[in-house]
Amino acid sequence: MIALPDLIALPLKMDPHGAIRVSGTRVTLDTLIGYYHQGETPEDLHDSFPTVPLADIYAVIAYYLAHQTELDAYLKERDQEAARIRRQWETRKPQPTRAELIQRLQKDRHDTK
């Protein structure tokens, strides 16, 4: 008879910056669940992120489905923080105008001749 484990280790760890990563990789929970929401299957995810074992992808999705309310709140908070950082960055470093980009391109082309 097969001995069933009492627990299965969850392949998720929080990094020092508060991001939840999968299986000791750089792949975030945000990334896997984002693609899962877009209709990607666990197999598709494994093809895209071969460093994450397929069993871990299934475990992460199962954990997400079992704790969807809490994890959706985490994902929303992460999205809001990313938007805040993006706005802060854009305020400090405004995007160049089209004319400035053309001028840079022409200068680069001239400099390489």
Backbone as a printed PyTorch tensor [residue, N CA C, xyz], in Angstrom:
tensor([[[  0.8370,  -1.1750,   0.0000],
         [  0.0000,   0.0000,   0.0000],
         [  0.8920,   1.2510,   0.0000]],

        [[  0.4330,   2.2940,  -0.6710],
         [  1.1880,   3.5500,  -0.7670],
         [  0.9950,   4.3460,   0.5170]],

        [[  2.1140,   4.8480,   1.0150],
         [  2.0390,   5.7350,   2.1860],
         [  1.8820,   7.1650,   1.6870]],

        [[  0.8060,   7.8010,   2.0570],
         [  0.5520,   9.1690,   1.6210],
         [  1.1800,  10.1550,   2.5960]],

        [[  1.8110,  11.1960,   2.0570],
         [  2.4180,  12.1790,   2.9590],
         [  1.3370,  12.9930,   3.6720]],

        [[  1.6630,  13.4310,   4.8860],
         [  0.7310,  14.2870,   5.6170],
         [  0.6340,  15.6530,   4.9490]],

        [[  1.7710,  16.1400,   4.4600],
         [  1.8410,  17.4560,   3.8400],
         [  2.6710,  17.3950,   2.5720]],

        [[  2.3770,  18.2900,   1.6680],
         [  3.2090,  18.4850,   0.4840],
         [  3.7720,  19.8860,   0.5950]],

        [[  5.0700,  20.0150,   0.4300],
         [  5.7110,  21.3280,   0.5510],
         [  5.2330,  22.2470,  -0.5660]],

        [[  4.8470,  23.4440,  -0.1900],
         [  4.4120,  24.4390,  -1.1650],
         [  5.6510,  25.0630,  -1.7990]],

        [[  5.7540,  25.0380,  -3.1180],
         [  6.9650,  25.5440,  -3.7770],
         [  6.9540,  27.0630,  -3.9560]],

        [[  6.6700,  27.7960,  -2.8970],
         [  6.6380,  29.2550,  -2.9440],
         [  7.4940,  29.8110,  -1.8120]],

        [[  8.2390,  30.8550,  -2.1230],
         [  9.0500,  31.5550,  -1.1220],
         [  8.9150,  33.0440,  -1.3660]],

        [[  8.8940,  33.8260,  -0.2780],
         [  8.8610,  35.2760,  -0.4170],
         [ 10.2980,  35.7880,  -0.3910]],

        [[ 10.6470,  36.6180,  -1.3870],
         [ 12.0050,  37.1640,  -1.4300],
         [ 12.0950,  38.3890,  -0.5140]],

        [[ 13.2940,  38.9430,  -0.3280],
         [ 13.4550,  40.0840,   0.5820],
         [ 12.6560,  41.3320,   0.1810]],

        [[ 12.2120,  41.4000,  -1.0650],
         [ 11.4650,  42.5590,  -1.5480],
         [  9.9530,  42.3480,  -1.4790]],

        [[  9.5280,  41.2050,  -0.9550],
         [  8.0980,  40.9400,  -0.8120],
         [  7.4630,  40.2490,  -1.9980]],

        [[  8.2640,  39.8640,  -2.9820],
         [  7.7260,  39.1360,  -4.1380],
         [  7.7220,  37.6420,  -3.8320]],

        [[  6.6420,  36.9760,  -4.1900],
         [  6.5610,  35.5300,  -4.0120],
         [  7.1150,  34.8810,  -5.2740]],

        [[  8.1350,  34.0460,  -5.0960],
         [  8.7900,  33.3650,  -6.2200],
         [  8.5480,  31.8660,  -6.1160]],

        [[  8.6620,  31.1940,  -7.2580],
         [  8.3270,  29.7840,  -7.3580],
         [  9.5820,  28.9200,  -7.4390]],

        [[  9.6210,  27.8840,  -6.6270],
         [ 10.6290,  26.8180,  -6.6990],
         [ 12.0640,  27.3090,  -6.6930]],

        [[ 12.3640,  28.3310,  -5.9380],
         [ 13.7310,  28.8200,  -5.8940],
         [ 14.1960,  29.4100,  -7.2100]],

        [[ 13.2580,  29.7890,  -8.0700],
         [ 13.5940,  30.3990,  -9.3590],
         [ 13.3280,  31.8970,  -9.2620]],

        [[ 13.5370,  32.5830, -10.3500],
         [ 13.2070,  34.0110, -10.4180],
         [ 11.7710,  34.2330, -10.8880]],

        [[ 11.0540,  33.1700, -11.1980],
         [  9.6750,  33.2680, -11.6940],
         [  8.7500,  33.6240, -10.5310]],

        [[  7.9770,  34.6900, -10.7130],
         [  7.0900,  35.1300,  -9.6380],
         [  5.7110,  34.4840,  -9.7390]],

        [[  5.0590,  34.4560,  -8.5950],
         [  3.6700,  34.0170,  -8.5490],
         [  2.8340,  34.9030,  -9.4630]],

        [[  3.1230,  36.2070,  -9.4540],
         [  2.4040,  37.1650, -10.3060],
         [  2.4300,  36.7140, -11.7650]],

        [[  3.6050,  36.3080, -12.2160],
         [  3.7840,  35.9170, -13.6130],
         [  2.9740,  34.6710, -13.9420]],

        [[  3.1350,  33.6220, -13.1250],
         [  2.4170,  32.3740, -13.4220],
         [  0.9060,  32.5730, -13.3830]],

        [[  0.4160,  33.2480, -12.3530],
         [ -1.0300,  33.4200, -12.2340],
         [ -1.5470,  34.3730, -13.3060]],

        [[ -0.7620,  35.3620, -13.6790],
         [ -1.1580,  36.2610, -14.7670],
         [ -1.3810,  35.5000, -16.0660]],

        [[ -0.4380,  34.6320, -16.4060],
         [ -0.5950,  33.8310, -17.6260],
         [ -1.7240,  32.8020, -17.4660]],

        [[ -1.8680,  32.2580, -16.2770],
         [ -2.9630,  31.3190, -16.0170],
         [ -4.3070,  32.0120, -16.2670]],

        [[ -4.4370,  33.2590, -15.8210],
         [ -5.6710,  34.0190, -16.0570],
         [ -5.9080,  34.2830, -17.5380]],

        [[ -4.8380,  34.2980, -18.3220],
         [ -4.9780,  34.5140, -19.7670],
         [ -5.3040,  33.2160, -20.5060]],

        [[ -5.4690,  32.1340, -19.7570],
         [ -5.8730,  30.8740, -20.3700],
         [ -4.7560,  29.8820, -20.6290]],

        [[ -3.5520,  30.1890, -20.1580],
         [ -2.4400,  29.2550, -20.3450],
         [ -2.6530,  28.0270, -19.4620]],

        [[ -2.3380,  26.8670, -20.0040],
         [ -2.4210,  25.6320, -19.2250],
         [ -1.1230,  25.4490, -18.4400]],

        [[ -1.1320,  24.5780, -17.4380],
         [  0.1260,  24.2990, -16.7360],
         [  1.2300,  23.8300, -17.6860]],

        [[  0.8740,  23.0510, -18.6900],
         [  1.8650,  22.5830, -19.6590],
         [  2.4350,  23.7490, -20.4710]],

        [[  1.5490,  24.6860, -20.8730],
         [  2.0140,  25.8860, -21.5850],
         [  2.9760,  26.6770, -20.7020]],

        [[  2.6160,  26.8180, -19.4300],
         [  3.4660,  27.5500, -18.4970],
         [  4.8280,  26.8720, -18.3480]],

        [[  4.8080,  25.5510, -18.2840],
         [  6.0750,  24.8130, -18.1670],
         [  6.9250,  24.9940, -19.4280]],

        [[  6.3010,  25.0240, -20.5870],
         [  7.0420,  25.2740, -21.8300],
         [  7.6750,  26.6680, -21.8040]],

        [[  6.9390,  27.6420, -21.2580],
         [  7.4440,  29.0180, -21.1960],
         [  8.4720,  29.2130, -20.0880]],

        [[  8.3420,  28.4500, -19.0180],
         [  9.2200,  28.5750, -17.8560],
         [  9.7560,  27.1930, -17.4750]],

        [[ 10.6450,  26.6440, -18.2960],
         [ 11.1110,  25.2710, -18.0670],
         [ 11.8920,  25.0820, -16.7690]],

        [[ 12.3380,  26.1700, -16.1350],
         [ 13.0350,  26.0270, -14.8570],
         [ 12.0830,  25.6990, -13.7140]],

        [[ 10.7860,  25.8820, -13.9490],
         [  9.7860,  25.5630, -12.9240],
         [  9.2240,  24.1720, -13.2390]],

        [[  9.4130,  23.2220, -12.3270],
         [  8.8750,  21.8800, -12.5690],
         [  7.3590,  21.9000, -12.7530]],

        [[  6.8780,  21.0630, -13.6490],
         [  5.4430,  21.0080, -13.9440],
         [  4.6340,  20.7320, -12.6760]],

        [[  5.1110,  19.8380, -11.8300],
         [  4.3910,  19.5290, -10.5810],
         [  4.2660,  20.7820,  -9.7140]],

        [[  5.3040,  21.6300,  -9.7000],
         [  5.2480,  22.8670,  -8.9190],
         [  4.2300,  23.8380,  -9.5060]],

        [[  4.1260,  23.8790, -10.8240],
         [  3.1370,  24.7580, -11.4570],
         [  1.7270,  24.3240, -11.0540]],

        [[  1.4710,  23.0210, -11.0980],
         [  0.1670,  22.5180, -10.6560],
         [ -0.0760,  22.8520,  -9.1880]],

        [[  0.9430,  22.7080,  -8.3450],
         [  0.8010,  23.0000,  -6.9180],
         [  0.4940,  24.4830,  -6.6900]],

        [[  1.1710,  25.3530,  -7.4380],
         [  0.9470,  26.7920,  -7.2970],
         [ -0.4740,  27.1500,  -7.7140]],

        [[ -0.9280,  26.5980,  -8.8320],
         [ -2.2940,  26.8850,  -9.2930],
         [ -3.3110,  26.3500,  -8.2870]],

        [[ -3.0880,  25.1450,  -7.7630],
         [ -4.0000,  24.5760,  -6.7650],
         [ -4.0330,  25.4560,  -5.5200]],

        [[ -2.8770,  25.9310,  -5.0920],
         [ -2.8170,  26.8140,  -3.9220],
         [ -3.5510,  28.1250,  -4.2110]],

        [[ -3.3390,  28.6640,  -5.3970],
         [ -4.0300,  29.8970,  -5.7860],
         [ -5.5480,  29.6960,  -5.7350]],

        [[ -6.0220,  28.6090,  -6.3090],
         [ -7.4700,  28.3620,  -6.3410],
         [ -8.0420,  28.1680,  -4.9370]],

        [[ -7.2530,  27.5940,  -4.0340],
         [ -7.7080,  27.3740,  -2.6700],
         [ -7.6440,  28.6440,  -1.8200]],

        [[ -6.8210,  29.6120,  -2.2340],
         [ -6.6180,  30.8480,  -1.4610],
         [ -6.7770,  32.0770,  -2.3540]],

        [[ -7.7420,  32.0060,  -3.2420],
         [ -7.8850,  33.0150,  -4.2820],
         [ -8.1260,  34.4240,  -3.7250]],

        [[ -8.9300,  34.5530,  -2.7180],
         [ -9.2290,  35.8780,  -2.1710],
         [ -7.9690,  36.5500,  -1.6490]],

        [[ -7.2010,  35.8180,  -0.8350],
         [ -5.9760,  36.3880,  -0.2690],
         [ -4.9420,  36.6860,  -1.3470]],

        [[ -4.7850,  35.7590,  -2.2830],
         [ -3.7670,  35.9580,  -3.3210],
         [ -4.1850,  37.0260,  -4.3220]],

        [[ -5.4680,  37.1620,  -4.6060],
         [ -5.9080,  38.2520,  -5.4750],
         [ -5.6190,  39.6050,  -4.8190]],

        [[ -5.7820,  39.6750,  -3.5000],
         [ -5.4540,  40.9100,  -2.7790],
         [ -3.9550,  41.1930,  -2.8710]],

        [[ -3.1280,  40.1560,  -2.7250],
         [ -1.6710,  40.3030,  -2.8660],
         [ -1.3210,  40.7830,  -4.2720]],

        [[ -1.9230,  40.1630,  -5.2920],
         [ -1.6320,  40.5260,  -6.6800],
         [ -2.0780,  41.9560,  -6.9780]],

        [[ -3.2240,  42.3630,  -6.4390],
         [ -3.7020,  43.7260,  -6.6380],
         [ -2.7380,  44.7180,  -5.9880]],

        [[ -2.2880,  44.4080,  -4.7990],
         [ -1.3270,  45.2730,  -4.1020],
         [ -0.0320,  45.4000,  -4.8980]],

        [[  0.4250,  44.2910,  -5.4680],
         [  1.6500,  44.3100,  -6.2830],
         [  1.4570,  45.1650,  -7.5380]],

        [[  0.2910,  45.0550,  -8.1580],
         [ -0.0070,  45.8780,  -9.3430],
         [ -0.0230,  47.3550,  -8.9830]],

        [[ -0.6300,  47.6790,  -7.8520],
         [ -0.6880,  49.0720,  -7.4180],
         [  0.7060,  49.6150,  -7.1170]],

        [[  1.5350,  48.8090,  -6.4870],
         [  2.9050,  49.2390,  -6.1810],
         [  3.6990,  49.4380,  -7.4720]],

        [[  3.5230,  48.5470,  -8.4310],
         [  4.2160,  48.6940,  -9.7170],
         [  3.7710,  49.9710, -10.4260]],

        [[  2.4820,  50.2730, -10.3830],
         [  1.9730,  51.4930, -11.0100],
         [  2.5350,  52.7290, -10.3100]],

        [[  2.6290,  52.6810,  -8.9840],
         [  3.1860,  53.8040,  -8.2310],
         [  4.6510,  54.0340,  -8.6000]],

        [[  5.4100,  52.9710,  -8.6740],
         [  6.8280,  53.0840,  -9.0330],
         [  6.9790,  53.5970, -10.4600]],

        [[  6.1260,  53.1030, -11.3680],
         [  6.1630,  53.5590, -12.7670],
         [  5.8720,  55.0560, -12.8540]],

        [[  4.8500,  55.5260, -12.1380],
         [  4.5250,  56.9630, -12.1370],
         [  5.6780,  57.7760, -11.5580]],

        [[  6.2450,  57.2780, -10.4900],
         [  7.3720,  57.9710,  -9.8550],
         [  8.5490,  58.0660, -10.8220]],

        [[  8.8370,  56.9850, -11.5090],
         [  9.9370,  56.9620, -12.4720],
         [  9.6770,  57.9270, -13.6250]],

        [[  8.4680,  57.8980, -14.1520],
         [  8.1280,  58.7680, -15.2760],
         [  8.1560,  60.2410, -14.8870]],

        [[  7.8380,  60.5480, -13.6340],
         [  7.8910,  61.9240, -13.1580],
         [  9.3320,  62.4110, -13.0830]],

        [[ 10.2150,  61.5460, -12.6190],
         [ 11.6270,  61.9160, -12.5090],
         [ 12.3220,  61.9260, -13.8560]],

        [[ 11.9170,  61.0450, -14.7270],
         [ 12.5660,  60.9140, -16.0270],
         [ 11.4860,  60.9350, -17.0970]],

        [[ 11.0700,  62.1250, -17.5340],
         [  9.9930,  62.2120, -18.5260],
         [ 10.3990,  61.5480, -19.8510]],

        [[  9.4130,  61.0290, -20.5350],
         [  9.6440,  60.3740, -21.8180],
         [ 10.0510,  61.4100, -22.8690]],

        [[ 11.0350,  61.0670, -23.7120],
         [ 11.4420,  62.0160, -24.7580],
         [ 10.3350,  62.1890, -25.7960]],

        [[ 10.3300,  63.3420, -26.4090],
         [  9.3520,  63.5970, -27.4700],
         [  9.8050,  62.8800, -28.7390]],

        [[  8.9200,  62.8040, -29.6980],
         [  9.2440,  62.1700, -30.9800],
         [ 10.4090,  62.9060, -31.6420]],

        [[ 10.3740,  64.2370, -31.5950],
         [ 11.4430,  65.0410, -32.2050],
         [ 12.7840,  64.7460, -31.5360]],

        [[ 12.7890,  64.5940, -30.2180],
         [ 14.0400,  64.2780, -29.5080],
         [ 14.5670,  62.9030, -29.8980]],

        [[ 13.6710,  61.9450, -30.0490],
         [ 14.0890,  60.5970, -30.4610],
         [ 14.6870,  60.6140, -31.8660]],

        [[ 14.0630,  61.3560, -32.7740],
         [ 14.5860,  61.4580, -34.1480],
         [ 15.9540,  62.1150, -34.1310]],

        [[ 16.0890,  63.1470, -33.3220],
         [ 17.3710,  63.8430, -33.2210],
         [ 18.4630,  62.9000, -32.6890]],

        [[ 18.1400,  62.1100, -31.6850],
         [ 19.1030,  61.1400, -31.1420],
         [ 19.4920,  60.1120, -32.2020]],

        [[ 18.4960,  59.6210, -32.9360],
         [ 18.7500,  58.6260, -33.9800],
         [ 19.6740,  59.1950, -35.0420]],

        [[ 19.4000,  60.4120, -35.4710],
         [ 20.2490,  61.0440, -36.4860],
         [ 21.6660,  61.2480, -35.9560]],

        [[ 21.7970,  61.6370, -34.7060],
         [ 23.1150,  61.8280, -34.0980],
         [ 23.8610,  60.4960, -34.0380]],

        [[ 23.1590,  59.4270, -33.5890],
         [ 23.7930,  58.1130, -33.5160],
         [ 24.2550,  57.6400, -34.8870]],

        [[ 23.4310,  57.8560, -35.8930],
         [ 23.8050,  57.4580, -37.2650],
         [ 25.0240,  58.2560, -37.7340]],

        [[ 25.0560,  59.5310, -37.4040],
         [ 26.1750,  60.3940, -37.8040],
         [ 27.4530,  59.9690, -37.0860]],

        [[ 27.3340,  59.6170, -35.7910],
         [ 28.4880,  59.2380, -34.9950],
         [ 29.1040,  57.9060, -35.4320]],

        [[ 28.3070,  57.0080, -36.0240],
         [ 28.8230,  55.7080, -36.4270],
         [ 29.4680,  55.7230, -37.8190]],

        [[ 29.3900,  56.8520, -38.5190],
         [ 29.9840,  56.9350, -39.8610],
         [ 31.4550,  57.2050, -39.7840]]])
